[in-house]
Amino acid sequence: MLHRTWHLCFLALSLGCGKMAIEGTLVDVQGEGIAGAMITSVGTPCHAVTDETGKYDLVCPPGSHQLVMSKQG
């Protein structure tokens, strides 16, 4: 069984107009960015895909968010 550990770091900023930005970087245990991973805020339509360096940006309604990462392969 293959076990992977990823670190999800994020920053939330208020955008006004009832929206909030959540941005961050998804990295593995060696600190390398994970590209092509889906980041989703549970219970909302907010989602993003990480770029080649593992960075992502979400725009969501204000409040608390539980972020989930998934990646095929």
C-alpha positions in Angstrom: 0.0 0.0 0.0 1.4 3.3 -1.1 1.1 6.1 1.5 1.5 9.7 0.5 1.6 12.8 2.7 0.8 16.2 1.3 0.8 19.6 3.0 -1.9 22.1 2.2 -1.1 25.7 3.1 -3.5 28.5 2.5 -4.3 32.1 3.1 -7.9 33.5 3.1 -8.6 37.1 2.1 -11.8 39.0 2.1 -12.7 40.4 -1.4 -15.9 42.2 -0.5 -19.1 41.6 -2.4 -19.8 38.5 -0.3 -16.7 36.6 -1.6 -13.4 35.5 -0.1 -10.2 34.4 -1.8 -8.4 31.3 -0.6 -5.0 30.8 -2.1 -2.2 28.4 -1.2 0.3 25.8 -2.3 0.0 22.0 -2.2 3.4 20.3 -1.6 4.7 16.8 -0.9 6.9 15.9 2.1 10.0 16.9 0.1 8.5 20.4 -0.4 7.9 19.8 -4.2 4.7 21.4 -5.6 2.0 18.9 -6.6 0.5 19.8 -10.1 -2.9 18.9 -11.4 -4.6 18.2 -8.0 -8.2 19.2 -7.4 -8.8 21.4 -4.3 -12.4 21.6 -3.2 -14.2 23.4 -0.4 -16.6 20.8 1.1 -20.3 21.7 0.7 -19.7 24.6 -1.8 -19.2 24.8 -5.5 -15.7 26.2 -5.0 -12.9 24.3 -6.5 -9.6 24.8 -8.3 -6.8 22.8 -9.9 -3.2 23.3 -8.8 -0.7 24.7 -11.3 2.7 23.2 -12.2 4.1 24.5 -8.9 1.2 23.4 -6.7 -0.4 26.8 -6.4 -4.2 27.3 -6.4 -6.7 30.1 -5.9 -10.4 29.7 -4.8 -13.1 32.3 -4.6 -15.7 31.2 -2.1 -18.5 32.6 0.1 -17.2 34.0 3.4 -17.0 31.7 6.4 -15.2 28.6 7.4 -14.1 26.1 4.8 -12.9 22.5 4.9 -10.5 22.0 1.9 -10.1 18.5 0.4 -7.4 17.5 -2.1 -7.7 14.8 -4.7 -5.5 13.6 -7.5 -5.7 10.7 -9.9 -2.6 8.5 -10.3 
